[in-house]
Amino acid sequence: MDYISALVPPVVMATFFTILIVTIVKSQGGPNKTKEDAYVDAALARVEGGPQSPAAAAASGGTSTATAADSD
């Protein structure tokens, strides 16, 4: 009977893991898919594009292109 007590925990964990994966797959898409995609696209655009205007650069602590040698 040791083999039953050894097999029960992995079988229970595998069952719950399968239920979790099925739930995640079924919850993808739906009415909020476009809204979620828009948030991800906006975040990626911010990361890849950097600040879009000088005001945005100043607000985000962006660096100036002027150097100490330019100020002489």
C-alpha positions in Angstrom: 0.0 0.0 0.0 3.0 2.3 0.1 2.7 2.8 -3.7 -0.8 4.3 -3.3 0.4 6.8 -0.7 3.4 7.6 -3.0 1.2 8.1 -6.0 -1.7 10.1 -4.6 0.1 13.5 -4.1 1.5 13.7 -7.6 -1.9 12.6 -9.1 -3.7 15.3 -7.1 -1.2 18.0 -8.0 -1.3 17.0 -11.7 -5.1 17.1 -11.6 -5.2 20.6 -10.1 -2.5 21.8 -12.5 -4.5 20.5 -15.5 -7.6 22.3 -14.1 -5.6 25.5 -13.7 -4.2 25.4 -17.3 -7.7 24.7 -18.7 -9.1 27.6 -16.8 -6.3 30.0 -18.0 -6.8 28.9 -21.6 -10.6 29.3 -21.4 -10.3 32.8 -19.9 -8.1 34.1 -22.7 -9.9 36.3 -25.3 -13.4 37.4 -24.8 -14.8 40.9 -24.5 -11.7 42.3 -22.7 -9.1 41.0 -25.2 -8.8 44.2 -27.2 -8.6 46.3 -24.1 -5.8 44.1 -22.7 -4.0 44.1 -26.0 -4.2 47.9 -26.1 -2.6 48.1 -22.6 0.2 45.8 -23.7 0.8 47.6 -26.9 0.9 51.0 -25.1 3.4 49.6 -22.6 5.6 48.2 -25.3 5.5 51.5 -27.2 6.6 53.4 -24.1 9.5 51.0 -23.5 10.7 50.8 -27.1 10.0 54.3 -28.2 11.2 56.2 -25.2 9.8 59.7 -24.5 7.9 61.2 -27.4 8.3 64.9 -26.5 10.7 67.2 -24.7 8.2 67.7 -21.9 7.9 64.0 -21.5 11.7 63.7 -21.3 11.8 66.4 -18.6 9.0 64.7 -16.7 10.6 61.3 -16.8 14.1 62.6 -15.8 15.5 62.2 -19.3 19.1 63.3 -19.9 20.1 66.4 -21.9 22.2 66.1 -25.0 24.3 69.1 -24.1 27.7 68.4 -22.5 29.9 70.5 -20.2 32.1 71.3 -23.2 29.2 72.7 -25.1 28.4 75.3 -22.4 31.7 77.2 -22.8 
